[in-house]
Amino acid sequence: MDGQRNAAAEEFAGTSRPVREHDSPLVRWLLIAAGSACVALGVIGIFLPLLPTTPLMLLAAACFARSSRRFHDWLLANRTFGPLILEWERHRSIPRRTKLTAIGLMSATLAASIVFFVEPRWLQALLAAFGVGLAIWLYRIPSRDA
């Protein structure tokens, strides 16, 4: 299995933006910690729609791109997240299906929270405004569908 993962990482390594590790070991360590936290939260976000998996994985890739070639290549070689990250690094775009799924799940989760769990009207309005703003922002990210 490790041989397959290394081969996939090598295949992807030359196709994305180069990894430029930060000069400071402390900064690299902090970026690895932040990237690892983003990966952990992103995986949790697969099961809890309130956590946005896609932006967290993109943020993890950005942290690893400045801290560790090994972790960055590992993330790119992931069969679930690798293609999405590569699309972002190459073209600064998100596949339309991923974008619409994220907006739909986020809308459903926020609607359920507003209707069933949040009582103050001002907080319901704030959550609704946040959701609309986030959906507009996400929708405006370019899509490059083949």
Secondary structure, DSSP 8 states (H G I E B T S, - for coil): -HHHHHHHHHHHHTTS------S-HHHHHHHHHHHHHHHHHHHHHHH-TTS-HHHHHHHHHHHHHTT-HHHHHHHHH-TTTHHHHHHHHHHS---HHHHHHHHHHHHHHHHHIIIII---HHHHHHHHHHHHHHHHHHHHS-----
